[in-house]
Amino acid sequence: MSRFHVSITPEPDSLSSDKFVPSALPFSNSNAANHLNMSGNHNKYSVLLPTYNERDNLPIIVWLLTKTFKEQNLDYEIIIIDDGSPDGTLEIAKQLQKVYGENRIVLRPRAGKLGLGTAYVHGIQNATGNFVLIMDADMSHHPKAIPEFIRKQKERDYDIVTGTRYVNGGGVYGWDLRRKLTSRVANFIADMLLNPGVSDLTGSFRLYKKDVLHQIINATVSKGYVFQMEMMVRAKQFNFSVAEVPITFVDRVYGESKLGANEIVGYLKGLFTLFTSV
């Protein structure tokens, strides 16, 4: 009997917007009323943050991540995989490491722009947590959703929890009609061809058990944006259990989107390759 199944939980009202307070960057003394206490289970969460030209976004996302983990009394590390950003992202990352400590901010830079998939491979090789979170560094994914990912995972010891924009409680903000339509069509075609069992195949906000992610990555051959899709297809192939939580995706605050015509063509080619090989 297959273990692969998807469970969806509504987005809680408590995940309200956080106010960014620059003066609070180094420390957070806030204590949430409902902690996900580490006592007795000793879980550690490794966040993989691939970056390319994210010098403006990186300090904010790191502060929000640190705030979230401290409020929930969780052990964590943030692994920054910078692909030779010409805007000085790595220099900003080094400053953040001095503020938060080398045990919390782990720098694993690479010489050039080598792609998202290989960035995850590089990151997981350096992860010390038993759970791995992947998300975008441009603040499209808000860390306020992380406690719900963790709660959902604990419900039935799911192997993977993935965020979805396309169920009740989820959504997209900041996109024009053309980009919303492109995303919907991309997911529709992928769902029709691959039948992955999740509602948001192109999403990139996910929580994995580390050993599960390692197995999936070792089997995944796609590059670029198709990498995310293939990981969900492989999860179904290996009968891993998957749960979904609704998320709100917000278009990047600083910088330019890296999704262009070349990425769309690459997506379609990769989709066809997956369809014919899986």
CORVEN-V994212 format. One record per residue. RES is the residue in one letter. PSI is psi in whole degrees, 0 to 359 (* if undefined). OMEGA is omega in degrees with one decimal (* if undefined). NEAR is the number of other ideal C-beta (glycine too) atoms within 12 Angstrom. Layout:
res->[RES;RES]
psi->[PSI;PSI]
omega->[OMEGA;OMEGA]
near->[NEAR;NEAR]
//
This chain:
res->[M;S;R;F;H;V;S;I;T;P;E;P;D;S;L;S;S;D;K;F;V;P;S;A;L;P;F;S;N;S;N;A;A;N;H;L;N;M;S;G;N;H;N;K;Y;S;V;L;L;P;T;Y;N;E;R;D;N;L;P;I;I;V;W;L;L;T;K;T;F;K;E;Q;N;L;D;Y;E;I;I;I;I;D;D;G;S;P;D;G;T;L;E;I;A;K;Q;L;Q;K;V;Y;G;E;N;R;I;V;L;R;P;R;A;G;K;L;G;L;G;T;A;Y;V;H;G;I;Q;N;A;T;G;N;F;V;L;I;M;D;A;D;M;S;H;H;P;K;A;I;P;E;F;I;R;K;Q;K;E;R;D;Y;D;I;V;T;G;T;R;Y;V;N;G;G;G;V;Y;G;W;D;L;R;R;K;L;T;S;R;V;A;N;F;I;A;D;M;L;L;N;P;G;V;S;D;L;T;G;S;F;R;L;Y;K;K;D;V;L;H;Q;I;I;N;A;T;V;S;K;G;Y;V;F;Q;M;E;M;M;V;R;A;K;Q;F;N;F;S;V;A;E;V;P;I;T;F;V;D;R;V;Y;G;E;S;K;L;G;A;N;E;I;V;G;Y;L;K;G;L;F;T;L;F;T;S;V]
psi->[132;138;348;118;158;132;140;135;143;153;124;149;338;346;63;169;142;143;130;121;100;324;343;8;310;326;157;120;4;143;119;150;327;83;150;77;142;344;126;338;340;39;146;137;120;120;124;121;91;136;146;112;57;32;328;325;328;314;326;315;323;318;316;320;313;316;314;313;322;318;328;3;48;145;141;166;151;113;115;118;95;133;57;41;127;350;3;22;319;323;320;318;321;322;320;324;323;325;312;342;149;340;342;322;112;123;124;68;159;164;333;182;97;359;156;315;313;335;319;320;313;319;316;333;338;3;135;355;160;352;146;129;131;138;168;147;356;13;15;332;120;130;344;340;345;316;326;324;314;317;316;318;321;340;311;25;49;147;325;139;125;140;145;137;350;32;171;126;343;171;177;134;140;357;146;174;322;315;323;317;319;315;316;314;318;316;322;313;316;319;319;320;323;339;61;344;11;155;344;82;333;3;159;31;103;154;126;147;138;315;328;313;320;317;319;315;321;335;350;132;349;162;165;218;336;338;317;318;312;327;322;324;318;324;318;320;323;4;34;148;136;133;154;145;140;140;158;118;125;130;149;145;313;151;182;149;143;7;113;191;320;321;323;315;317;323;312;319;316;322;316;320;317;318;323;349;341;*]
omega->[-175.6;176.1;-171.7;175.0;-176.8;175.5;-178.6;177.2;179.1;178.9;-177.1;177.8;-176.1;-179.8;-179.0;-176.0;175.1;176.7;-179.1;-179.2;-175.5;-177.4;-178.5;-174.9;-174.2;-171.7;172.9;-178.4;-176.7;177.9;179.4;-177.4;-176.2;-176.7;168.6;-167.3;-179.0;-172.0;172.7;-178.5;171.8;176.4;174.5;-175.3;177.5;179.0;177.0;180.0;172.3;-178.3;169.8;-176.8;-179.4;-175.7;-179.5;-177.8;-170.7;-179.9;-177.7;-178.8;178.1;177.8;-179.7;177.7;179.8;178.5;-178.4;-177.4;179.1;179.3;-179.0;177.7;-177.8;174.4;-173.1;168.5;178.6;-177.4;-178.1;-179.7;-177.8;-176.9;175.4;-178.3;178.4;-177.2;178.6;178.4;-177.7;178.4;175.9;179.2;178.6;176.4;178.2;178.4;177.5;-179.4;-171.7;178.7;-177.9;178.2;179.9;179.0;-177.6;-177.5;177.7;-176.9;176.5;-170.5;-176.3;-178.8;-171.5;174.7;-175.7;-177.0;-179.5;175.3;177.5;177.8;179.7;-178.3;-176.7;176.6;-178.1;-177.9;178.6;178.9;174.7;171.1;-179.7;174.7;171.6;-178.6;178.8;-179.1;-173.9;179.0;171.1;177.4;-177.3;180.0;179.2;179.7;-174.2;178.2;178.0;174.0;-176.4;177.5;-179.2;-179.8;-176.8;-177.9;-178.1;179.3;-179.2;176.6;-176.8;168.8;-176.9;177.7;179.4;177.1;-164.4;169.5;179.8;-177.9;176.9;179.3;179.2;178.3;176.1;177.9;171.9;-175.7;-178.0;-177.6;176.4;180.0;178.7;-179.4;179.8;-179.9;179.4;179.3;-179.7;-179.9;-180.0;-179.6;-178.6;-176.3;-170.0;-179.1;-172.8;178.9;175.2;-173.6;-177.3;-173.3;-176.6;178.3;-177.0;175.8;-171.8;174.4;-179.5;159.5;-173.1;-178.0;177.0;179.0;-180.0;-179.9;-179.7;-178.5;179.9;-178.8;-174.4;-175.7;-176.8;177.6;173.5;-174.7;179.4;179.1;-179.7;-180.0;-176.2;179.8;177.8;176.9;177.8;178.4;176.9;179.9;-178.9;178.5;174.3;179.1;-174.9;173.4;178.3;170.0;179.0;177.2;173.0;179.1;-179.7;-179.3;-173.8;-179.9;-179.7;176.3;-177.2;176.9;179.4;179.6;180.0;-177.6;-179.5;179.8;179.6;177.3;178.3;178.1;-177.8;177.3;-179.8;178.2;179.3;179.0;177.5;-178.1;-176.7;-174.4;-175.7;*]
near->[5;14;20;25;21;32;27;29;32;20;29;19;10;17;27;12;16;26;14;21;16;11;10;20;23;22;17;25;11;19;13;23;11;15;19;30;19;21;11;7;18;13;29;25;42;41;46;45;47;44;44;34;27;38;29;22;37;44;35;31;44;43;32;35;44;34;33;36;37;29;29;31;24;35;25;39;36;48;40;45;42;40;31;20;30;16;22;19;37;29;22;31;36;22;21;36;27;16;23;31;17;17;16;32;34;32;31;31;30;27;14;14;23;21;26;41;33;27;37;42;31;28;41;37;23;25;34;23;34;26;41;42;47;43;44;39;47;34;35;33;40;33;43;35;43;42;37;37;44;38;28;36;36;21;17;18;20;33;37;47;46;50;49;44;37;30;26;15;23;30;22;29;20;17;22;13;10;12;21;20;14;25;31;22;19;33;31;19;25;37;26;14;23;34;19;37;31;39;31;37;44;44;41;38;41;46;43;42;33;31;20;32;38;25;22;38;34;19;23;34;23;35;26;35;35;37;36;43;44;37;47;44;36;35;41;32;25;27;19;35;29;44;37;41;44;32;43;31;32;25;26;25;24;22;24;16;23;28;27;15;11;13;23;25;16;26;33;24;19;37;36;20;23;33;23;11;19;28]
//
